Amino acid sequence: MSIVVIGVNHRTAPIDFLERVSVSGESLCKAITGLVSRQNIREAAVLSTCNRTEVFAVAEKFHGAYADIRDFFCEVGGMVPDDLHPHLYSQHDDAAVTHLFEVAAGLDSVVLGESEILGQVRHAWETAQAEGGAKATLNLLFRHAIETGKRARTETAIGKHTASVSHAAVEMANERIGSLAGRSVLVVGAGDMGEGVAVALVGAGATNITVTNRTEARAMQLAQRVGGSIVPFSELGEALREADVLLTCTGAGSTIIDHELVTAARGTLTRPLLIVDIAVPRDVSVDVEQSPYVTLLNLDHLRDWAARGLARRADEAARVHEIVGEEVERFGMEVTARQAAPLVAQLHEKAENVRLAEFERFGNKLASLDPAQRDAVEALTRGITAKLLHTMSVRLKDDAGTPQGERNAAAVRELFDLG
């Protein structure tokens, strides 16, 4: 049985490809149930963010699972394997474990050390649990991944400064136009990413922030938090006319701002408009770039911008890699210990059956005991059994996964006739 990860991310595919294989909402739930129904997959979880879509699976045979997951990606993206293969990566066992731990620690993100990914990993795990995709192995794996991500951010400075995609988008916009102070900034989307953008805007000195969202109550809540105002989503065009900067990050799943809308909104204006689109799939159509005085940036631009900061965090990244290595080793030890657990349980069950049989055999002799005396004898015999088996049980767990552990396990099975 192997742990497998197969996916695409910002390093292996451009944004238009990531859009095609993005999975969210109800589709994510259906994806998990569909994956675990396939012949070669026992457990499955899907991690889909603006920068990646990855399937983590527990499989009996790697090649069979690879084919199942490849077919899943082809179905999601409406493509054939030849379209997919140039962008697809796969890893198994320790390499797959290491990959997830590095993702959770922020080492594999567009923005090194970004904090949003840890919540996204948790969400992927919780969704897999709810849909029956995460059981013993993936539950253990994702629990360790979350712990690794927390350690990375607690014990190092990897998450300081620009630590989220939304924060980085604001910094990139600020750098592009010189300063956000005094600019009219429109935020489209009031979810987690929109909240991150709005908070980062305040930190960057923006004072004229307008929020719009399909659900007006969420827009109002976010605007109140950052001292901004709202505009109804139906009046997006009018808001575009007033904006100097637009940051958009909805989960619409399709284009909401196109060339026609921007052209109608801006008319003959000669005032520049900077648009930063960090949604996947993108909120803004690429033909918006054809509009005069409009600059459009997306996650591809953000990736290039963020790459400049990698050198400044090299020392922190090295320490996080050490933490990941420690956690991968700890995960492996727990896995091997769990492999020994059934044998230990079988051994204790055999001993308990012998103890109970002896109690029954001496039933007549023990009949004269009062309840307190009988409980004392019960406790005494249980204690003797536990102490006799304790050292043996510990050795079986400690040596699991080693040649000595295999010899110990074989000897215990033979000596105690455990099959």
C-alpha positions as CSV (number, residue, x, y, z in Angstrom):
1,M,0.0,0.0,0.0
2,S,1.4,3.4,-1.0
3,I,0.6,7.1,-0.4
4,V,0.5,8.8,-3.7
5,V,0.3,12.4,-4.8
6,I,-0.4,13.4,-8.4
7,G,-1.1,17.0,-9.5
8,V,-0.2,20.2,-11.3
9,N,0.9,23.5,-9.7
10,H,2.2,27.0,-10.5
11,R,5.7,25.5,-11.2
12,T,4.5,23.0,-13.8
13,A,1.6,24.8,-15.6
14,P,0.5,28.3,-16.6
15,I,-2.6,29.8,-15.1
16,D,-4.9,29.0,-18.0
17,F,-4.1,25.3,-17.5
18,L,-4.6,25.5,-13.7
19,E,-8.0,27.0,-14.4
20,R,-9.0,24.0,-16.4
21,V,-8.3,21.5,-13.6
22,S,-9.4,23.7,-10.7
23,V,-11.9,21.9,-8.4
24,S,-14.1,23.7,-5.8
25,G,-17.4,23.7,-4.0
26,E,-19.8,20.9,-4.8
27,S,-17.4,19.7,-7.5
28,L,-14.8,19.0,-4.8
29,C,-17.2,16.7,-2.9
30,K,-18.1,14.8,-6.0
31,A,-14.5,14.5,-7.0
32,I,-13.6,12.7,-3.7
33,T,-16.5,10.3,-3.9
34,G,-15.7,9.6,-7.6
35,L,-12.0,9.0,-6.8
36,V,-12.6,6.5,-4.0
37,S,-15.0,4.6,-6.2
38,R,-12.2,3.8,-8.6
39,Q,-10.7,0.4,-8.6
40,N,-7.2,1.2,-7.4
41,I,-7.9,4.0,-4.8
42,R,-8.7,3.2,-1.2
43,E,-8.6,6.8,0.2
44,A,-8.4,10.2,-1.5
45,A,-8.2,13.9,-0.8
46,V,-8.1,16.8,-3.3
47,L,-6.1,20.0,-2.6
48,S,-7.3,22.7,-5.1
49,T,-6.1,26.3,-4.7
50,C,-5.3,29.2,-7.0
51,N,-1.8,27.7,-7.4
52,R,-2.4,23.9,-7.5
53,T,-4.7,21.0,-7.9
54,E,-3.4,17.8,-6.3
55,V,-4.8,14.4,-5.5
56,F,-3.5,12.6,-2.4
57,A,-4.4,8.9,-2.4
58,V,-3.8,5.6,-0.7
59,A,-3.4,2.9,-3.3
60,E,-2.6,-0.8,-3.5
61,K,-0.7,-0.4,-6.8
62,F,1.0,2.9,-7.9
63,H,0.5,2.5,-11.6
64,G,-3.1,1.6,-11.3
65,A,-3.7,4.6,-9.1
66,Y,-1.7,6.9,-11.4
67,A,-4.0,5.9,-14.3
68,D,-7.1,6.5,-12.3
69,I,-6.0,9.9,-11.1
70,R,-4.8,10.9,-14.6
71,D,-8.2,10.0,-16.0
72,F,-9.8,12.1,-13.3
73,F,-7.7,15.1,-14.3
74,C,-8.6,14.5,-18.0
75,E,-12.3,14.5,-17.1
76,V,-12.1,17.6,-15.0
77,G,-10.2,19.6,-17.6
78,G,-11.8,18.1,-20.7
79,M,-8.5,17.0,-22.2
80,V,-6.6,13.9,-23.3
81,P,-3.6,12.4,-21.5
82,D,-1.1,14.0,-24.0
83,D,-2.4,17.4,-23.0
84,L,-1.9,16.6,-19.3
85,H,1.4,14.8,-19.2
86,P,3.7,17.8,-19.8
87,H,2.3,19.4,-16.6
88,L,1.7,16.5,-14.4
89,Y,4.0,15.4,-11.5
90,S,3.7,12.3,-9.3
91,Q,5.4,11.1,-6.1
92,H,4.8,8.2,-3.7
93,D,5.6,7.1,-0.2
94,D,8.2,9.2,1.6
95,A,8.4,11.6,-1.4
96,A,4.7,12.2,-1.4
97,V,4.7,12.7,2.4
98,T,7.5,15.2,2.1
99,H,5.7,17.0,-0.6
100,L,2.5,17.5,1.4
101,F,4.5,18.7,4.5
102,E,6.4,21.2,2.3
103,V,3.2,22.5,0.9
104,A,1.7,22.9,4.4
105,A,4.9,24.6,5.6
106,G,4.6,27.2,2.7
107,L,7.8,26.0,0.9
108,D,6.0,25.2,-2.3
109,S,3.9,28.4,-2.6
110,V,4.1,31.3,-5.0
111,V,4.8,33.4,-1.9
112,L,7.3,31.6,0.2
113,G,5.9,30.9,3.7
114,E,2.4,32.2,2.8
115,S,-0.1,31.4,5.6
116,E,-3.3,30.8,3.6
117,I,-2.1,27.4,2.4
118,L,-2.3,25.9,5.9
119,G,-6.0,26.6,6.1
120,Q,-6.5,25.2,2.5
121,V,-4.7,22.0,3.5
122,R,-7.0,21.7,6.5
123,H,-10.1,22.3,4.4
124,A,-9.0,19.6,1.9
125,W,-8.7,17.2,4.8
126,E,-12.0,18.1,6.4
127,T,-13.8,17.8,3.1
128,A,-12.2,14.4,2.4
129,Q,-13.3,13.2,5.9
130,A,-16.8,14.4,5.3
131,E,-17.0,12.6,2.0
132,G,-15.5,9.3,3.2
133,G,-12.2,9.8,1.4
134,A,-9.9,10.2,4.4
135,K,-9.6,7.3,6.7
136,A,-6.8,5.9,8.9
137,T,-3.9,6.6,6.6
138,L,-4.8,10.0,5.2
139,N,-6.1,11.2,8.5
140,L,-2.7,10.4,10.1
141,L,-0.9,12.1,7.1
142,F,-2.9,15.3,7.1
143,R,-2.8,15.6,10.9
144,H,1.0,15.5,10.7
145,A,1.0,17.9,7.7
146,I,-1.0,20.5,9.8
147,E,1.4,20.0,12.7
148,T,4.4,20.5,10.4
149,G,2.9,23.8,9.0
150,K,2.3,25.1,12.5
151,R,5.9,24.2,13.6
152,A,7.3,26.0,10.5
153,R,5.5,29.2,11.3
154,T,6.1,29.0,15.1
155,E,9.8,28.1,15.1
156,T,11.0,30.1,12.1
157,A,10.3,33.5,10.5
158,I,9.2,31.9,7.2
159,G,5.7,33.4,7.6
160,K,6.7,37.0,8.5
161,H,6.3,40.0,6.2
162,T,4.6,39.0,2.9
163,A,2.9,35.8,4.0
164,S,-0.1,35.4,1.8
165,V,-1.1,35.7,-1.9
166,S,-3.5,38.5,-1.1
167,H,-0.9,40.4,0.8
168,A,1.6,39.9,-2.0
169,A,-1.0,41.1,-4.6
170,V,-1.4,44.4,-2.6
171,E,2.4,44.8,-2.3
172,M,2.8,44.2,-6.1
173,A,0.1,46.8,-6.8
174,N,1.6,49.3,-4.4
175,E,5.0,48.9,-6.1
176,R,3.5,49.2,-9.6
177,I,1.8,52.5,-9.0
178,G,4.1,54.0,-6.4
179,S,1.7,54.3,-3.5
180,L,-1.9,53.3,-2.7
181,A,-2.3,56.3,-0.4
182,G,-5.0,58.5,-1.8
183,R,-6.0,56.1,-4.6
184,S,-9.5,54.8,-5.1
185,V,-9.3,51.0,-4.6
186,L,-12.1,48.6,-5.5
187,V,-12.1,45.1,-4.0
188,V,-14.3,42.6,-5.8
189,G,-15.0,39.5,-3.6
190,A,-15.5,39.4,0.2
191,G,-14.5,35.8,0.9
192,D,-11.2,34.8,2.7
193,M,-9.0,36.2,-0.1
194,G,-11.0,39.4,-0.3
195,E,-10.7,39.8,3.4
196,G,-6.9,39.3,3.1
197,V,-6.7,41.9,0.3
198,A,-8.7,44.5,2.2
199,V,-6.7,44.1,5.4
200,A,-3.5,44.3,3.5
201,L,-4.7,47.4,1.7
202,V,-5.2,49.2,5.1
203,G,-1.7,48.1,6.1
204,A,-0.3,49.6,2.8
205,G,-1.9,53.0,3.6
206,A,-5.0,52.8,1.4
207,T,-7.8,54.9,2.8
208,N,-10.4,54.9,0.0
209,I,-11.5,51.3,-0.2
210,T,-14.8,50.1,-1.8
211,V,-16.0,46.5,-1.6
212,T,-18.5,44.7,-3.8
213,N,-19.7,41.2,-3.6
214,R,-22.7,39.2,-4.8
215,T,-23.8,38.8,-1.2
216,E,-24.1,42.4,-0.1
217,A,-24.1,41.5,3.7
218,R,-20.6,40.0,3.4
219,A,-19.4,43.1,1.5
220,M,-20.8,45.3,4.3
221,Q,-19.2,43.3,7.0
222,L,-15.8,43.5,5.3
223,A,-16.1,47.2,4.5
224,Q,-16.9,48.0,8.1
225,R,-13.9,46.1,9.2
226,V,-11.5,48.2,7.1
227,G,-13.4,51.5,7.2
228,G,-14.5,51.3,3.6
229,S,-17.7,51.6,1.7
230,I,-19.7,49.2,-0.5
231,V,-21.3,49.3,-3.9
232,P,-23.9,46.8,-5.1
233,F,-22.6,44.1,-7.4
234,S,-25.1,45.2,-10.0
235,E,-23.3,48.6,-10.1
236,L,-19.8,47.1,-10.8
237,G,-19.5,49.1,-14.0
238,E,-20.0,52.4,-12.2
239,A,-17.5,51.4,-9.5
240,L,-15.0,50.6,-12.2
241,R,-15.3,54.1,-13.6
242,E,-14.2,55.6,-10.2
243,A,-11.4,53.2,-9.4
244,D,-7.7,53.7,-9.8
245,V,-6.9,50.1,-8.7
246,L,-9.1,47.0,-8.9
247,L,-8.2,43.8,-6.9
248,T,-10.5,40.9,-7.7
249,C,-10.6,37.5,-6.0
250,T,-14.0,35.9,-6.2
251,G,-14.9,32.3,-6.5
252,A,-17.2,32.9,-9.4
253,G,-15.6,30.2,-11.5
254,S,-16.0,32.3,-14.7
255,T,-15.3,35.7,-16.1
256,I,-17.2,38.6,-14.5
257,I,-15.2,41.5,-16.0
258,D,-14.7,41.6,-19.7
259,H,-13.5,44.1,-22.3
260,E,-17.0,45.3,-23.0
261,L,-17.7,46.1,-19.4
262,V,-14.5,48.0,-18.9
263,T,-14.8,49.9,-22.1
264,A,-18.4,51.0,-21.2
265,A,-17.3,51.9,-17.7
266,R,-14.2,53.9,-18.5
267,G,-15.5,55.6,-21.7
268,T,-13.0,58.3,-22.7
269,L,-11.2,58.4,-19.3
270,T,-7.5,58.8,-19.6
271,R,-6.8,58.0,-15.9
272,P,-4.9,54.8,-15.6
273,L,-6.6,51.7,-14.1
274,L,-4.5,48.9,-12.6
275,I,-6.3,45.5,-12.3
276,V,-4.8,42.7,-10.2
277,D,-6.7,39.4,-10.7
278,I,-5.8,36.7,-8.2
279,A,-8.8,34.4,-8.8
280,V,-8.6,30.9,-10.2
281,P,-10.5,30.6,-12.6
282,R,-9.7,34.2,-13.5
283,D,-12.4,36.9,-12.9
284,V,-11.1,39.2,-15.7
285,S,-11.0,38.4,-19.4
286,V,-7.6,38.7,-21.0
287,D,-9.0,41.0,-23.7
288,V,-9.4,43.7,-21.0
289,E,-5.7,44.5,-21.7
290,Q,-6.8,46.0,-25.0
291,S,-8.6,48.7,-23.2
292,P,-6.6,52.0,-23.2
293,Y,-4.9,53.0,-20.0
294,V,-5.6,49.6,-18.4
295,T,-2.9,47.4,-17.0
296,L,-3.9,43.8,-16.1
297,L,-1.9,41.6,-13.8
298,N,-2.6,38.0,-12.7
299,L,-1.1,35.2,-10.8
300,D,1.6,34.7,-13.4
301,H,2.8,38.2,-12.8
302,L,2.6,37.7,-9.1
303,R,4.7,34.5,-9.3
304,D,7.5,36.4,-11.1
305,W,7.2,39.3,-8.6
306,A,7.3,37.0,-5.6
307,A,10.4,35.1,-6.9
308,R,12.5,38.2,-6.2
309,G,12.0,37.8,-2.5
310,L,13.1,34.1,-2.3
311,A,16.7,34.9,-1.6
312,R,15.8,37.0,1.5
313,R,14.2,34.0,3.1
314,A,16.7,31.4,2.1
315,D,18.0,30.9,5.7
316,E,14.4,30.5,7.0
317,A,13.5,28.1,4.2
318,A,16.6,25.9,5.1
319,R,15.4,25.6,8.7
320,V,11.8,24.8,7.5
321,H,13.3,22.0,5.3
322,E,14.9,20.6,8.5
323,I,11.6,20.7,10.3
324,V,9.9,18.9,7.4
325,G,12.6,16.2,7.5
326,E,12.1,15.7,11.2
327,E,8.3,15.5,10.8
328,V,8.6,13.0,7.9
329,E,10.7,10.8,10.1
330,R,8.2,11.1,12.9
331,F,5.4,10.3,10.6
332,G,7.2,7.2,9.4
333,M,7.8,6.0,13.0
334,E,4.2,6.4,13.8
335,V,3.2,4.5,10.7
336,T,5.4,1.6,11.5
337,A,4.2,1.6,15.1
338,R,0.7,1.4,13.9
339,Q,1.7,-1.6,11.7
340,A,2.7,-3.4,14.9
341,A,-0.4,-2.4,16.7
342,P,-2.6,-5.3,15.4
343,L,-0.1,-7.9,16.5
344,V,0.2,-6.3,19.9
345,A,-3.6,-6.2,20.2
346,Q,-3.8,-9.9,19.1
347,L,-1.2,-10.8,21.7
348,H,-3.1,-9.1,24.5
349,E,-6.4,-10.6,23.4
350,K,-4.8,-14.1,23.5
351,A,-3.5,-13.4,27.1
352,E,-6.9,-12.1,28.2
353,N,-8.6,-15.2,26.9
354,V,-6.3,-17.4,28.8
355,R,-6.9,-15.3,32.0
356,L,-10.6,-15.5,31.6
357,A,-10.5,-19.3,30.9
358,E,-8.5,-19.8,34.1
359,F,-11.0,-17.7,36.1
360,E,-13.8,-19.9,34.8
361,R,-11.8,-23.1,35.6
362,F,-11.4,-22.0,39.2
363,G,-14.9,-20.7,39.4
364,N,-16.0,-23.1,42.2
365,K,-13.0,-22.3,44.3
366,L,-13.5,-18.5,43.9
367,A,-17.2,-18.7,44.6
368,S,-16.7,-18.0,48.3
369,L,-15.1,-14.7,47.7
370,D,-17.2,-11.5,48.3
371,P,-17.4,-9.0,45.5
372,A,-14.6,-6.8,46.8
373,Q,-12.2,-9.8,47.1
374,R,-13.2,-11.0,43.6
375,D,-12.5,-7.5,42.2
376,A,-9.1,-7.6,43.9
377,V,-8.2,-11.0,42.3
378,E,-9.4,-9.6,38.9
379,A,-7.2,-6.6,39.2
380,L,-4.2,-8.7,40.4
381,T,-4.4,-11.1,37.4
382,R,-5.0,-8.3,34.9
383,G,-2.0,-6.4,36.3
384,I,0.2,-9.5,36.1
385,T,-0.8,-10.1,32.5
386,A,-0.2,-6.4,31.5
387,K,3.3,-6.4,33.1
388,L,4.3,-9.6,31.5
389,L,3.4,-8.3,28.1
390,H,4.5,-4.7,28.5
391,T,8.2,-5.0,27.5
392,M,7.3,-7.3,24.6
393,S,4.7,-4.9,23.3
394,V,7.0,-1.9,23.5
395,R,9.8,-3.8,21.6
396,L,7.4,-4.8,18.9
397,K,6.3,-1.2,18.4
398,D,9.8,0.3,18.7
399,D,11.4,-2.2,16.2
400,A,8.5,-2.2,13.7
401,G,9.7,-1.6,10.1
402,T,13.2,-3.0,10.8
403,P,14.7,-6.4,10.1
404,Q,14.9,-7.0,13.9
405,G,11.2,-6.0,14.2
406,E,10.2,-8.6,11.5
407,R,12.1,-11.3,13.4
408,N,10.5,-10.4,16.7
409,A,7.0,-10.3,15.2
410,A,7.6,-13.7,13.5
411,A,8.8,-15.2,16.8
412,V,5.8,-13.9,18.8
413,R,3.4,-15.2,16.2
414,E,5.0,-18.7,16.4
415,L,5.5,-18.8,20.2
416,F,2.0,-17.7,21.0
417,D,0.3,-19.5,18.0
418,L,-1.1,-16.2,16.7
419,G,-1.2,-17.3,13.0
